Amino acid sequence: MQVNVGDAIPDWDMPRVAPERMRTMAAILRDPNPVHWDRKTVAKLGYGDRTINQGPLGLSYMVNMLHEWAGPYCIRRLVMRFPQVVLDEDHVIAQGVVTALREEDGQRLADCDIWLYFEGEGDRKGRLLEGTASIRLPAA
């Protein structure tokens, strides 16, 4: 795989953040927070009547992007920030860019900036989640 600093990582598209997945994930994680399944609770927080996606689900969209790009065992380090919420029915796109290349312990690594992008309205648009990743690159 030929990779250069400045290369974009191929986008990973999630056309619809499904509230059904949030309810299922809340049950799997035993997450009692009603913001993931109760629209009235979310409305009281000022986000309208859409439920809030769990952080691990939003993170998984970016993990999917990295796996599709560099393989299922590529992630060496992942650091994330969650500056905005992801809501049900959002159309989000995981994106990223290579910021540095290096060798470590005989492996080629790419350091990347990654984010979850949302083209929305009002204050909630742009990068909803953002972070950095160190990725083991496949052999050239």
C-alpha positions as YAML, in Angstrom:
chain: A
units: angstrom
residues:
- id: 1
  name: MET
  ca: [0.00, 0.00, 0.00]
- id: 2
  name: GLN
  ca: [1.45, 3.33, -1.08]
- id: 3
  name: VAL
  ca: [0.66, 6.07, 1.46]
- id: 4
  name: ASN
  ca: [1.90, 9.65, 1.64]
- id: 5
  name: VAL
  ca: [1.52, 12.42, 4.19]
- id: 6
  name: GLY
  ca: [-1.55, 14.43, 3.25]
- id: 7
  name: ASP
  ca: [-3.40, 11.47, 1.73]
- id: 8
  name: ALA
  ca: [-7.09, 11.30, 2.57]
- id: 9
  name: ILE
  ca: [-8.38, 8.08, 4.07]
- id: 10
  name: PRO
  ca: [-11.35, 6.85, 2.01]
- id: 11
  name: ASP
  ca: [-14.61, 8.06, 3.57]
- id: 12
  name: TRP
  ca: [-16.86, 5.63, 5.43]
- id: 13
  name: ASP
  ca: [-20.51, 6.62, 5.08]
- id: 14
  name: MET
  ca: [-23.28, 6.00, 7.65]
- id: 15
  name: PRO
  ca: [-26.37, 7.29, 5.82]
- id: 16
  name: ARG
  ca: [-28.65, 6.92, 8.84]
- id: 17
  name: VAL
  ca: [-27.83, 6.66, 12.54]
- id: 18
  name: ALA
  ca: [-30.63, 4.30, 13.55]
- id: 19
  name: PRO
  ca: [-32.42, 4.72, 16.89]
- id: 20
  name: GLU
  ca: [-33.09, 0.97, 16.88]
- id: 21
  name: ARG
  ca: [-29.33, 0.35, 17.08]
- id: 22
  name: MET
  ca: [-29.07, 2.74, 20.02]
- id: 23
  name: ARG
  ca: [-31.73, 0.85, 21.96]
- id: 24
  name: THR
  ca: [-30.01, -2.45, 21.19]
- id: 25
  name: MET
  ca: [-26.61, -1.08, 22.23]
- id: 26
  name: ALA
  ca: [-28.07, 0.34, 25.44]
- id: 27
  name: ALA
  ca: [-29.34, -3.15, 26.29]
- id: 28
  name: ILE
  ca: [-26.03, -4.83, 25.38]
- id: 29
  name: LEU
  ca: [-23.99, -2.31, 27.38]
- id: 30
  name: ARG
  ca: [-26.54, -2.29, 30.21]
- id: 31
  name: ASP
  ca: [-26.52, 1.48, 29.81]
- id: 32
  name: PRO
  ca: [-29.36, 2.95, 31.87]
- id: 33
  name: ASN
  ca: [-28.95, 6.48, 30.48]
- id: 34
  name: PRO
  ca: [-32.34, 7.40, 28.96]
- id: 35
  name: VAL
  ca: [-30.80, 9.81, 26.40]
- id: 36
  name: HIS
  ca: [-30.18, 6.75, 24.20]
- id: 37
  name: TRP
  ca: [-33.84, 5.65, 24.06]
- id: 38
  name: ASP
  ca: [-36.18, 8.29, 25.59]
- id: 39
  name: ARG
  ca: [-36.93, 11.24, 23.32]
- id: 40
  name: LYS
  ca: [-38.59, 13.25, 26.12]
- id: 41
  name: THR
  ca: [-35.41, 13.14, 28.20]
- id: 42
  name: VAL
  ca: [-33.36, 14.37, 25.24]
- id: 43
  name: ALA
  ca: [-35.83, 17.18, 24.52]
- id: 44
  name: LYS
  ca: [-35.36, 18.45, 28.09]
- id: 45
  name: LEU
  ca: [-31.64, 18.76, 27.35]
- id: 46
  name: GLY
  ca: [-32.30, 21.00, 24.34]
- id: 47
  name: TYR
  ca: [-31.49, 18.56, 21.51]
- id: 48
  name: GLY
  ca: [-35.02, 18.26, 20.18]
- id: 49
  name: ASP
  ca: [-36.80, 14.94, 20.02]
- id: 50
  name: ARG
  ca: [-34.00, 12.73, 18.69]
- id: 51
  name: THR
  ca: [-32.04, 10.32, 20.85]
- id: 52
  name: ILE
  ca: [-28.29, 10.61, 21.41]
- id: 53
  name: ASN
  ca: [-25.98, 7.99, 19.94]
- id: 54
  name: GLN
  ca: [-23.64, 6.18, 22.34]
- id: 55
  name: GLY
  ca: [-20.00, 7.23, 22.13]
- id: 56
  name: PRO
  ca: [-18.83, 3.68, 21.29]
- id: 57
  name: LEU
  ca: [-21.19, 3.57, 18.29]
- id: 58
  name: GLY
  ca: [-19.85, 6.85, 16.90]
- id: 59
  name: LEU
  ca: [-16.32, 5.63, 17.49]
- id: 60
  name: SER
  ca: [-17.12, 2.38, 15.67]
- id: 61
  name: TYR
  ca: [-17.87, 4.29, 12.46]
- id: 62
  name: MET
  ca: [-14.29, 5.60, 12.46]
- id: 63
  name: VAL
  ca: [-12.91, 2.15, 13.33]
- id: 64
  name: ASN
  ca: [-14.83, 0.76, 10.35]
- id: 65
  name: MET
  ca: [-13.23, 3.39, 8.12]
- id: 66
  name: LEU
  ca: [-9.73, 2.50, 9.32]
- id: 67
  name: HIS
  ca: [-10.33, -1.24, 8.97]
- id: 68
  name: GLU
  ca: [-11.62, -0.88, 5.42]
- id: 69
  name: TRP
  ca: [-8.60, 1.23, 4.53]
- id: 70
  name: ALA
  ca: [-5.73, -0.66, 6.18]
- id: 71
  name: GLY
  ca: [-7.13, -4.00, 7.36]
- id: 72
  name: PRO
  ca: [-8.81, -5.47, 10.43]
- id: 73
  name: TYR
  ca: [-5.70, -5.44, 12.66]
- id: 74
  name: CYS
  ca: [-4.34, -2.04, 11.70]
- id: 75
  name: ILE
  ca: [-5.14, 0.10, 14.75]
- id: 76
  name: ARG
  ca: [-2.21, 0.57, 17.11]
- id: 77
  name: ARG
  ca: [-3.46, 3.64, 19.01]
- id: 78
  name: LEU
  ca: [-6.70, 5.59, 18.99]
- id: 79
  name: VAL
  ca: [-7.43, 8.77, 20.94]
- id: 80
  name: MET
  ca: [-10.86, 10.38, 20.62]
- id: 81
  name: ARG
  ca: [-12.70, 13.51, 21.72]
- id: 82
  name: PHE
  ca: [-16.46, 13.89, 21.65]
- id: 83
  name: PRO
  ca: [-17.06, 17.65, 21.28]
- id: 84
  name: GLN
  ca: [-20.63, 17.28, 19.90]
- id: 85
  name: VAL
  ca: [-23.37, 14.69, 20.04]
- id: 86
  name: VAL
  ca: [-24.49, 12.37, 17.25]
- id: 87
  name: LEU
  ca: [-28.29, 12.11, 17.04]
- id: 88
  name: ASP
  ca: [-30.55, 9.49, 15.57]
- id: 89
  name: GLU
  ca: [-31.31, 9.98, 11.87]
- id: 90
  name: ASP
  ca: [-28.03, 11.90, 11.34]
- id: 91
  name: HIS
  ca: [-26.14, 11.14, 8.14]
- id: 92
  name: VAL
  ca: [-22.49, 11.03, 9.22]
- id: 93
  name: ILE
  ca: [-19.27, 10.34, 7.36]
- id: 94
  name: ALA
  ca: [-16.05, 9.07, 8.94]
- id: 95
  name: GLN
  ca: [-13.09, 10.85, 7.37]
- id: 96
  name: GLY
  ca: [-9.39, 11.20, 7.95]
- id: 97
  name: VAL
  ca: [-6.01, 12.29, 6.66]
- id: 98
  name: VAL
  ca: [-2.47, 10.95, 7.05]
- id: 99
  name: THR
  ca: [-0.37, 13.43, 9.05]
- id: 100
  name: ALA
  ca: [2.92, 11.52, 9.44]
- id: 101
  name: LEU
  ca: [4.65, 8.30, 8.41]
- id: 102
  name: ARG
  ca: [7.21, 6.43, 10.50]
- id: 103
  name: GLU
  ca: [8.73, 3.06, 11.26]
- id: 104
  name: GLU
  ca: [8.55, 1.45, 14.68]
- id: 105
  name: ASP
  ca: [9.65, -2.07, 15.63]
- id: 106
  name: GLY
  ca: [9.97, -2.97, 11.96]
- id: 107
  name: GLN
  ca: [6.43, -1.84, 11.11]
- id: 108
  name: ARG
  ca: [5.34, 1.00, 8.83]
- id: 109
  name: LEU
  ca: [2.95, 3.28, 10.72]
- id: 110
  name: ALA
  ca: [0.76, 6.16, 9.63]
- id: 111
  name: ASP
  ca: [-0.35, 8.79, 12.11]
- id: 112
  name: CYS
  ca: [-3.73, 10.17, 11.16]
- id: 113
  name: ASP
  ca: [-6.24, 12.80, 12.14]
- id: 114
  name: ILE
  ca: [-9.74, 11.28, 12.03]
- id: 115
  name: TRP
  ca: [-13.21, 12.70, 12.55]
- id: 116
  name: LEU
  ca: [-16.92, 12.04, 12.16]
- id: 117
  name: TYR
  ca: [-18.41, 14.70, 9.90]
- id: 118
  name: PHE
  ca: [-22.00, 15.92, 9.83]
- id: 119
  name: GLU
  ca: [-23.41, 18.44, 7.39]
- id: 120
  name: GLY
  ca: [-26.18, 19.73, 9.61]
- id: 121
  name: GLU
  ca: [-28.02, 22.84, 10.51]
- id: 122
  name: GLY
  ca: [-27.49, 25.32, 13.31]
- id: 123
  name: ASP
  ca: [-24.72, 24.88, 15.86]
- id: 124
  name: ARG
  ca: [-24.40, 21.12, 15.44]
- id: 125
  name: LYS
  ca: [-22.44, 20.63, 12.22]
- id: 126
  name: GLY
  ca: [-18.93, 19.87, 11.09]
- id: 127
  name: ARG
  ca: [-16.83, 17.52, 13.16]
- id: 128
  name: LEU
  ca: [-18.96, 15.81, 15.78]
- id: 129
  name: LEU
  ca: [-16.19, 13.48, 16.98]
- id: 130
  name: GLU
  ca: [-12.48, 13.88, 16.35]
- id: 131
  name: GLY
  ca: [-9.21, 12.30, 17.26]
- id: 132
  name: THR
  ca: [-5.96, 10.73, 16.19]
- id: 133
  name: ALA
  ca: [-4.97, 7.21, 15.22]
- id: 134
  name: SER
  ca: [-1.72, 5.35, 14.67]
- id: 135
  name: ILE
  ca: [-2.23, 2.74, 11.97]
- id: 136
  name: ARG
  ca: [-0.04, -0.21, 10.97]
- id: 137
  name: LEU
  ca: [0.15, -0.14, 7.20]
- id: 138
  name: PRO
  ca: [0.01, -3.32, 5.16]
- id: 139
  name: ALA
  ca: [3.13, -4.39, 3.30]
- id: 140
  name: ALA
  ca: [3.78, -2.30, 0.19]
...
